[in-house]
Structure formats: structure tokens, C-alpha cells
């Protein structure tokens, strides 16, 4: 069922922080945490999904606390300021309000004009800001909202459970094979964003205005984030995503070098983590396809994920095989 946005707006207007709300406008809804713009109050509202969740992630209250704690760290990455948190007493479900940060999105599958029009020096500065923000994340010591640190193998098992639910036996085979290899670590655990793709940032020119979507975050090995990032940039195994293949955007070698310099860690074991990250993406895609095929979702976008599932599983298999050859 659709939310009654009029009633939601009426309830939120009872809060001093949201009293100026004139309308509640959906920005993203469905099987992940839902995001709305409160027009008038100029705030962002985050709610739990109404439908079966697409992935295992932090609840909205933990997300709000995560951003509060990260923002209080030394040299933190830019995150939205949390304005109000409610445990469900006002509208019957937990939610939080955060500041609205205006900015441009970094498209995953197409190159936006704001990125392609300026010269290469603009994209060089943007790359430095992106990698710098992820370095800042990895320089934050483990935080309480994420709980006890998890090992790379424990994180892999987290996504294996999703692949098992989706019944993707080919992916399970790849994950089980990968788990037989020692998972490299770069040092003590840190904060890990969990979904640090370029598309999860807002941009004000070449300035990274906010790092968003912390619902997959955890305390653990930061090479997990670096491997996930590198999937979006060209390698011998896969092409770059369109927006990561524009002149001036850093290549993976420069990203790795800047990450090593900024964190003081070695990225020598990142190949294992990139393979694990691709199995994670394959598990999420597989679960979305399963939800659609089983009638638990009517999102036709998920119904069309079969080709992406096949590609990511094949790629993760090839990369895992290469690791054994090495």
C-alpha cells in the first residue's frame, strides 16, 4: 500500500523542526529505506521500507546514530546533520529527519552533463575529493552503532545468506570457494561504509558535499570498501562504469596509491576484497530478482536484473579463479 502522505505531513507538522512542511514528496521508495523531501521545512525524511527489504542493513535509528557519531569524529567525511529522531511514537514507525544538502548525483549508468562538461582538472579534483572522503571514513576507529568488528569472512557470510535465500547456487559455489582463501587484512578494524560507490555522494561542483546511504556500514576491514570502489573503475577483468571512464577521473592505480597514502595501510590484498565485493553485489541483485519472481515485489526493475546477476556471478567466478592461480 502507498503511504498516506497527507496524514504523514500532518503528523510531522506537529514537530517544531518540521512545522513549516507544506508537502511530503517521495524521492526513493520501495524495498530499501524510503526517502522523502519535506517541502517548506526543506528537510529529508528517512523511513523503513514497507515491503520485504532488498538487503540486510542497519535500521533507520542506527543509521541516524551512525551519522551523528561519524560527524563527531576527527576529520570526518561530510555527512548530513541529523535534526530529529523518533522511535515510532509519532507515526507508528521509527524515522529520522536530516538536513537537506543540495547537490548533484554521480550517475552509475550514464554520464551527467555537470560531470562531462568541465575540463579534466575538474574531474581530477573531484576524484581527489571522492577518495579523500573514503580515506576519512577509514581513519575513523570502530563506532558503537556498528557493534563488534566483523572479519572479512564474516562479512562474506552475511551476503552468502542473501544468495542462499535467492537460491543462486552458482553464486554460493563462488562464495564458498573464495572463503577457502585467506582474507587479507591491512591493519586494525575501522569504520567501513559498505556501499561507497560514487553514486552515494552529493556534489557541489568538485566538492563532495555529503556521503550518503550508510545502511550497509560496519566495523571491519576497510579493504572491503576499497575493493567495492574499484569495481566501478576499469581493470583487466572488467570495464569501468560510464561516469568512471571520463578523462580526468582517476584510474584504479591512482586511487589505490592515494588510499594507501591517506590511510597508512597497504592495499596489497585488495584483489580478494574486490572479488568479495562483486559477490556481494551479485547477492543483492539475485535477491531482488528473487523477490520479483516470487511475487514479493512488483518492481519491474528488479525483474530485469537477471542479466546483471549473470554478469556479476561470472565476473566473481573469474576473479576468484585468478586468485587461486596467483
C-alpha positions in Angstrom: 0.0 0.0 0.0 1.1 3.6 -0.7 1.7 5.8 2.3 -0.9 8.4 3.1 1.5 11.4 2.5 -1.2 13.9 3.6 -1.6 12.2 7.0 2.2 11.8 7.3 2.7 15.6 6.7 0.0 16.4 9.2 1.8 14.3 11.9 5.2 15.8 11.1 3.9 19.3 11.3 3.4 18.8 15.0 7.1 18.8 15.4 8.7 22.3 15.7 11.5 21.1 13.4 9.1 20.3 10.6 6.3 22.8 11.3 6.9 24.5 8.0 6.2 21.4 6.0 3.9 22.1 3.0 4.2 18.7 1.3 5.8 15.3 1.6 7.4 14.4 -1.7 8.8 10.8 -2.4 12.5 10.7 -3.5 13.1 7.0 -3.3 10.7 4.3 -2.0 10.3 0.6 -2.2 12.4 -2.3 -0.8 15.2 -0.1 0.7 14.9 2.6 3.3 12.5 5.2 2.0 13.5 8.9 1.5 11.1 11.8 1.2 11.6 15.6 0.9 9.7 17.8 3.3 8.9 20.8 1.2 8.7 24.0 3.1 10.7 22.7 6.0 13.4 21.7 3.5 14.3 18.5 5.4 14.9 14.9 4.4 12.8 12.2 6.0 14.0 8.6 6.2 11.6 5.7 6.9 12.0 1.9 7.0 10.7 0.1 3.8 7.1 -1.1 3.7 7.9 -4.0 1.5 10.2 -7.0 2.0 13.7 -5.5 2.4 16.0 -5.9 -0.6 19.1 -6.3 1.6 20.2 -6.8 5.2 21.2 -3.4 6.6 21.0 -1.1 9.5 17.6 0.2 10.7 16.9 3.9 10.4 17.6 4.6 14.1 21.1 3.0 13.8 21.7 5.0 10.6 20.9 8.2 12.3 23.2 7.4 15.2 25.9 6.3 12.8 25.9 9.7 11.0 25.9 11.5 14.4 28.9 9.6 15.6 30.8 9.8 12.4 30.2 13.6 12.2 31.7 13.9 15.7 35.0 12.1 14.7 38.2 14.0 14.0 38.4 15.0 10.3 35.1 13.2 9.4 33.8 12.7 6.0 30.9 15.1 5.1 27.6 13.6 6.3 24.1 15.3 6.7 23.3 16.7 10.1 20.6 14.7 12.0 17.7 17.0 13.0 15.3 14.7 14.8 14.9 11.0 15.6 11.7 9.2 16.6 11.4 5.6 17.8 7.9 5.2 16.3 5.8 7.1 18.9 4.7 9.8 16.4 3.7 7.9 13.3 3.9 4.2 14.4 7.3 3.5 12.7 10.8 4.8 13.5 12.1 7.6 11.4 14.6 10.5 11.4 14.9 13.9 9.8 18.1 15.2 8.5 19.3 18.4 6.8 18.8 18.6 3.1 22.1 19.0 1.3 21.6 20.2 -2.2 24.0 18.8 -4.8 24.4 16.8 -8.0 24.3 13.0 -8.2 27.1 11.0 -9.9 25.2 8.7 -12.2 26.0 5.0 -12.1 25.0 4.2 -15.7 25.1 7.5 -17.6 27.5 10.5 -17.5 25.7 13.6 -16.3 26.4 16.9 -18.1 27.7 18.5 -14.9 30.5 15.9 -14.8 31.3 15.7 -18.5 31.2 19.4 -19.5 34.1 20.9 -17.4 37.8 20.2 -18.2 39.9 17.3 -16.9 41.2 19.3 -14.0 37.7 19.5 -12.6 37.4 15.7 -12.7 40.9 15.4 -11.2 39.8 17.5 -8.2 36.5 15.5 -7.9 38.5 12.2 -7.8 40.7 13.6 -5.1 37.6 14.6 -3.1 36.0 11.2 -3.5 39.0 9.2 -2.5 39.7 11.6 0.3 36.3 11.2 1.8 36.6 7.4 1.8 40.1 7.7 3.4 38.4 9.9 6.1 35.9 7.1 6.7 38.7 4.6 7.1 40.6 6.7 9.5 37.6 6.6 12.0 38.0 4.0 14.7 35.2 1.5 15.2 32.0 3.1 16.4 29.3 1.8 18.8 26.3 1.8 16.4 28.0 -0.8 14.2 28.7 -3.2 17.1 31.6 -5.6 17.3 34.0 -5.6 14.4 33.4 -8.4 11.8 36.1 -10.2 9.8 36.1 -10.2 6.0 34.9 -13.9 6.1 32.0 -13.0 8.4 31.1 -10.2 6.1 31.2 -12.6 3.1 28.9 -15.0 5.0 26.4 -12.1 5.6 25.9 -11.9 1.8 26.1 -15.6 1.3 22.9 -15.8 3.4 21.2 -13.5 0.9 22.4 -15.6 -2.0 21.1 -18.7 -0.3 17.7 -17.2 0.2 17.7 -16.3 -3.5 18.6 -19.8 -4.4 21.6 -18.8 -6.5 23.7 -22.0 -6.3 26.3 -20.8 -8.8 27.0 -17.8 -6.6 27.1 -19.9 -3.5 29.7 -22.1 -5.1 31.9 -19.0 -5.9 31.5 -17.6 -2.4 32.4 -20.9 -0.8 35.5 -21.2 -3.0 36.5 -17.6 -2.1 36.1 -18.3 1.6 38.8 -21.0 1.3 41.4 -18.4 0.6 42.9 -16.3 3.5 41.2 -12.9 3.5 44.0 -10.2 3.6 43.8 -7.5 6.3 45.5 -4.1 6.2 45.6 -3.4 10.0 43.1 -2.9 12.8 39.4 -2.6 12.1 37.9 0.8 11.2 34.6 2.2 10.1 33.6 0.7 6.8 30.9 2.5 4.7 29.7 -0.7 3.0 28.4 0.9 -0.2 31.0 3.6 -1.1 30.2 3.8 -4.8 30.5 7.3 -6.4 26.7 7.4 -6.8 26.3 7.6 -3.0 27.7 11.1 -2.8 26.3 14.6 -3.5 28.4 17.0 -5.3 28.7 20.8 -5.2 31.0 21.3 -8.2 34.1 19.2 -7.5 33.4 19.4 -3.7 31.9 16.3 -2.1 29.0 17.8 -0.2 27.8 14.7 1.5 28.4 10.9 1.7 25.1 9.2 1.9 23.5 5.8 2.4 25.2 4.3 5.5 22.8 1.4 5.9 25.4 -1.3 4.9 28.1 0.1 7.2 30.0 -1.9 9.8 33.2 -2.0 11.8 35.8 -4.2 10.0 38.4 -4.3 7.3 38.5 -1.1 5.1 39.9 -3.0 2.2 36.3 -4.2 1.8 35.3 -0.7 0.8 38.3 -0.2 -1.4 37.6 -3.4 -3.3 34.0 -2.3 -3.7 35.0 1.1 -5.1 37.4 -0.5 -7.6 34.6 -2.5 -9.2 33.4 0.8 -10.8 36.8 1.5 -12.4 38.4 -0.3 -15.3 40.6 -3.3 -14.8 41.9 -6.2 -16.8 38.8 -8.2 -15.7 36.0 -5.6 -16.3 35.3 -2.2 -17.9 34.6 1.0 -16.0 31.1 2.3 -15.3 30.4 5.2 -17.7 30.9 8.0 -15.2 34.2 6.4 -14.0 35.6 6.3 -17.6 35.7 10.1 -18.3 39.0 11.8 -19.0 40.4 13.3 -15.8 38.8 10.7 -13.5 41.4 8.8 -11.6 42.3 5.2 -12.6 42.4 2.4 -10.1 46.2 2.6 -9.7 46.0 6.3 -8.6 43.0 5.5 -6.3 44.9 2.7 -4.6 48.0 4.9 -4.2 46.0 7.8 -2.7 44.2 5.4 -0.4 47.4 3.9 0.9 49.0 7.3 1.5 45.9 8.6 3.2 45.3 5.6 5.5 48.9 4.5 6.0 47.7 0.9 5.1 48.8 -1.5 2.4 46.3 -2.4 -0.3 48.3 -5.4 -1.5 45.4 -7.8 -0.7 42.7 -5.8 -2.4 42.1 -8.3 -5.2 40.4 -10.7 -2.7 38.2 -7.9 -1.4 37.2 -6.8 -4.9 36.1 -10.4 -5.7 34.2 -10.5 -2.5 32.6 -7.1 -3.2 31.4 -8.4 -6.6 29.8 -11.5 -5.0 28.1 -9.1 -2.6 26.7 -7.1 -5.5 25.6 -10.3 -7.2 23.9 -11.4 -4.0 21.9 -8.2 -3.8 20.9 -8.4 -7.4 20.0 -12.1 -7.0 17.8 -11.3 -4.0 16.0 -8.5 -5.9 15.3 -10.9 -8.8 14.0 -13.5 -6.4 11.7 -11.0 -4.7 10.2 -10.1 -8.1 9.9 -13.7 -9.4 8.3 -14.9 -6.1 5.7 -12.1 -6.2 7.1 -10.3 -3.1 7.9 -7.3 -5.3 6.2 -5.6 -8.2 9.3 -3.6 -9.0 9.8 -4.4 -12.7 13.3 -3.0 -12.4 14.2 -5.9 -10.2 12.6 -8.3 -12.6 15.1 -7.2 -15.2 18.1 -7.9 -13.1 18.8 -11.4 -14.5 21.4 -10.2 -17.0 23.2 -8.3 -14.3 23.1 -11.3 -12.0 24.7 -13.5 -14.7 27.4 -10.9 -15.4 28.4 -10.3 -11.8 28.4 -14.0 -10.9 30.6 -14.8 -14.0 33.0 -12.0 -13.1 33.3 -13.0 -9.5 34.0 -16.6 -10.6 36.7 -15.5 -13.0 38.3 -13.2 -10.4 38.2 -15.9 -7.7 39.8 -18.4 -10.1 42.6 -15.9 -10.8 43.2 -15.6 -7.1 43.8 -19.4 -6.9 46.1 -19.2 -9.9 48.2 -16.5 -8.1 
